[in-house]
Every structure is written in C-alpha cells, then in structure tokens.
Amino acid sequence: GWLITIAIVVVLVLLAIWLVRRIGGYAPAGTPGNFSSSSESAMEALQLRYARGEIKARATYADSCHLRHGQKVVSQPRRLLKSIPGLQLVELQAPDRCCGSAGVYNIAQVDAANAILDAKIADIAATGADLIVTTNTGCHMQLLAGVRRAGLSAKVMHLVEVLDLAYRRGDELFGATTVSRGEEAR
C-alpha cells in the first residue's frame, strides 16, 4: 500500500520536473512563459491530443489548494474535463474549500483535518457526482478516505487517469491512430 503510493508520488514528481523543463521553466502565474496559464500550451508541448472516447459519468472537480491558490490554475483542468464526450461536469458549491490534506496537516491535526474533509465531502455528495476528479496526490488520498468514511459510491480519480481512460476509449472506437485537434482524419 504505502510503498506503491510513495512510488506513484516519486513518478509524478519526476514527470512534473520533466514537464517544467520541457516547456521551458517555471514562471509565476500571469507572467510570460508560465505554462500554467494555458492548458493549450502544455498540451502542445507534450503533443497531447484531445480525448475522443466517451465517458458517461457525472463528475465534479476538486481543486488542490496549491494549484488553485498558489498557481492560479482554475479553468484549465475544467476545460480538459469538459472536452471529454459524455462527461457531465458539476461544479462544487465551494470549489475553493480545502479537503483537509494540506501536506501532512491530515496527519498532524487529525480532528481538524477530518472536520474540513467532512465539509468537502458534503459539498461533493450534494453534486450527485459518481466521479471525483483531482490533480493532487495528497488530495486524492484524502478524498478517498472521505468517500469511504461517508459511504459514498463515487470513484476518485486523478485528471490524468480520466484523460487516459478517454484516450483509450477513443482509440478503441476510432483506431489507434488518433489525430490532433484541427487535423483531418485520413
């Protein structure tokens, strides 16, 4: 369990470092060269294609505090999710509310973190979502714990997992040679 989680975190950190180097370095939000200001530039740098496979799900996106407040990345993950055919994205009432993970806060301050998590899970439950999407490993683990504790049937997935599923379904429907947005199918 924990060994696999640590391995996943290491891989995600290495991927993030590679991404920053590939795109040209880090720049604060709103400044030239900031890849976080446009999902388009990140997609182009990584040569990603738009997902064409359908995912029939009612989903909600749970922002990570660092990404939303620190990097000011709010609309980009939502745009990616909205581009997936069949996926219905339902916004939380308080999308800027923390899930209670906050690094090791959920370990150091268990009671307070659980109270914060309970409020987040209540907000998620009110959406009727059967899929909870996040972009942070700490949030992912915290939301999994909250879903289990509340007895919800919703599945928690990282945005990359959701995109991968849509890509694979698109490949199954349209063949392995998918095209980038704007290109004509042959």
C-alpha positions in Angstrom: 0.0 0.0 0.0 2.3 2.7 1.2 5.2 1.6 -0.9 3.1 1.8 -4.1 1.8 5.3 -3.0 5.4 6.5 -2.5 6.4 5.1 -5.9 3.5 6.9 -7.6 4.4 10.2 -5.9 8.0 9.9 -7.0 6.9 9.2 -10.6 4.5 12.2 -10.5 7.3 14.5 -9.2 9.7 13.3 -11.9 7.0 13.8 -14.5 6.4 17.4 -13.2 10.1 18.2 -13.3 10.3 16.8 -16.8 7.3 18.9 -17.9 8.7 22.1 -16.4 12.0 21.5 -18.2 10.3 20.6 -21.5 8.1 23.7 -21.5 10.9 26.0 -20.7 11.0 26.5 -17.0 8.8 27.9 -14.2 7.4 31.4 -14.2 4.9 32.8 -11.6 1.3 32.8 -12.6 0.4 35.6 -15.1 3.9 36.1 -16.4 5.3 35.3 -19.8 6.5 31.7 -20.0 4.0 30.5 -17.4 2.8 27.2 -18.7 0.0 27.0 -16.1 -1.8 29.9 -17.7 -2.8 27.8 -20.7 -3.7 24.2 -20.9 -3.2 24.6 -24.7 0.5 25.3 -24.4 1.0 22.3 -22.1 -0.9 20.1 -24.4 1.1 21.3 -27.4 4.4 20.9 -25.6 3.5 17.3 -24.7 1.9 16.8 -28.1 -1.3 15.6 -26.4 -4.4 15.0 -28.5 -8.0 15.8 -27.4 -9.8 12.8 -25.9 -12.4 11.4 -28.3 -13.6 8.4 -26.2 -16.9 8.8 -24.3 -17.0 8.6 -20.5 -20.6 8.6 -19.3 -20.3 10.0 -15.9 -21.4 12.8 -13.7 -18.2 14.3 -12.4 -17.0 17.0 -10.1 -13.5 18.5 -9.9 -11.9 19.0 -6.5 -9.2 21.7 -6.8 -5.9 21.3 -5.0 -5.2 24.4 -2.9 -1.7 24.8 -4.3 -2.9 24.6 -7.9 -5.9 26.9 -7.4 -4.5 29.5 -4.9 -0.7 29.2 -5.5 -0.5 28.7 -9.3 -3.9 30.3 -10.1 -4.8 27.2 -12.2 -8.6 27.0 -12.1 -10.2 26.8 -15.6 -7.6 24.6 -17.4 -8.5 21.3 -15.7 -12.2 22.0 -16.1 -11.7 22.8 -19.8 -9.9 19.4 -20.2 -12.8 17.6 -18.4 -15.4 19.4 -20.5 -13.7 18.3 -23.7 -14.4 14.7 -22.9 -17.5 13.4 -24.7 -20.3 12.2 -22.3 -18.7 13.6 -19.2 -21.1 16.0 -17.3 -19.0 18.3 -15.1 -20.9 19.6 -12.0 -19.3 22.5 -10.0 -19.0 22.3 -6.2 -20.7 25.0 -4.2 -17.4 25.9 -2.6 -14.7 24.8 -5.1 -12.0 26.8 -3.3 -12.6 24.9 0.0 -9.7 22.7 1.2 -10.1 18.9 1.6 -8.0 18.9 4.7 -5.0 17.1 3.4 -2.7 20.2 3.2 0.6 18.2 3.1 0.8 16.5 6.4 -1.9 18.5 8.1 -4.2 15.5 8.0 -1.6 13.5 10.0 -0.6 16.3 12.4 -4.1 17.7 13.1 -6.4 14.7 12.5 -9.6 16.1 14.1 -9.4 19.5 12.3 -8.5 17.8 9.0 -11.4 15.4 9.3 -13.8 18.3 10.0 -12.5 20.1 6.9 -12.8 16.9 4.9 -16.4 16.3 6.1 -17.4 19.7 4.8 -15.7 19.0 1.4 -17.4 15.5 1.2 -20.8 17.0 1.9 -20.3 19.5 -0.9 -19.2 16.7 -3.2 -22.2 14.5 -2.2 -24.6 17.4 -3.0 -23.4 17.3 -6.6 -24.6 13.7 -7.1 -21.3 13.0 -8.8 -20.2 9.4 -9.4 -16.7 10.6 -10.3 -14.5 12.9 -8.2 -11.5 14.3 -10.2 -8.5 15.9 -8.6 -4.9 16.7 -9.6 -3.0 16.3 -6.4 -1.9 13.0 -4.8 -2.5 14.2 -1.2 -6.0 15.4 -2.1 -6.6 12.1 -3.9 -5.8 10.1 -0.8 -7.7 12.4 1.5 -10.8 12.3 -0.7 -10.6 8.5 -0.9 -10.6 8.4 2.9 -13.6 10.8 3.0 -15.6 8.9 0.4 -15.0 5.6 2.3 -15.9 7.2 5.6 -19.1 8.7 4.2 -20.1 5.6 2.4 -20.3 7.2 -1.0 -20.1 5.1 -4.1 -18.3 7.8 -6.1 -14.9 6.9 -7.6 -11.9 9.2 -7.0 -9.5 9.6 -10.0 -6.6 11.8 -11.0 -7.3 14.0 -14.0 -4.6 12.1 -15.9 -6.3 8.8 -15.2 -9.6 10.2 -16.6 -7.9 11.6 -19.7 -6.1 8.2 -20.2 -9.5 6.4 -20.0 -11.0 8.8 -22.6 -7.9 8.4 -24.9 -8.1 4.6 -24.6 -11.8 4.5 -25.3 -11.3 6.8 -28.3 -8.5 4.5 -29.6 -10.9 1.6 -29.3 -13.6 3.4 -31.2 -11.6 5.3 -33.8 -8.4 3.1 -34.1 -5.0 3.6 -32.6 -4.1 6.4 -35.0 -5.9 9.4 -33.5 -5.3 12.9 -34.7 -4.7 16.2 -33.0 -7.3 18.9 -32.9 -7.6 20.6 -36.2 -6.2 17.8 -38.3 -8.3 15.9 -40.7 -8.9 12.2 -40.3 -7.4 10.2 -43.2 
